[in-house]
Amino acid sequence: LGSCRKVLDGSHPESITLELPNSSTYWNDTKVKDFIDEFGLWSRAIVHACAMGLATKDGYPIKKSFRIVCADDDFARMLEKRFTCQCEFHSPFNEVNWKGTENYTVKFGRFVVRVLNLRVFAGQHAESSSNRT
């Protein structure tokens, strides 16, 4: 987290997100909690790997939850709404390549980029509108 602080020095906190598996013990680590408090990352979304499109090589959805914290309530709500599990069943635990669940899917990446682009555009539009008045 020290390296993150150096990179983020002077950055806008609304552009920061932190993601780990929901059950990770790091969420209880003092350094992680301090980082969250320091950057105001109090908005939280629980997203599901299956809703992101993560599946086994046989196509069965993988049951894994991620927690994403950020400083943007709207972004967190959009993530949670879009990536909530709707599955009736999941792959058996022993058939999952868990290492492969560390990567984002194209579906998830496209959603995040699309939302961020829309938010930047909306911010620029609002800024240009206020400059005209």
Salt bridges, closest charged atoms under 4 A:
GLU14 OE2 - HIS12 ND1 3.74
GLU38 OE1 - ARG5 NE 2.53
ASP72 OD2 - ARG119 NH2 2.85
ASP74 OD1 - ARG77 NH2 2.54
ASP74 OD2 - ARG119 NH2 3.83
GLU102 OE1 - LYS99 NZ 3.14
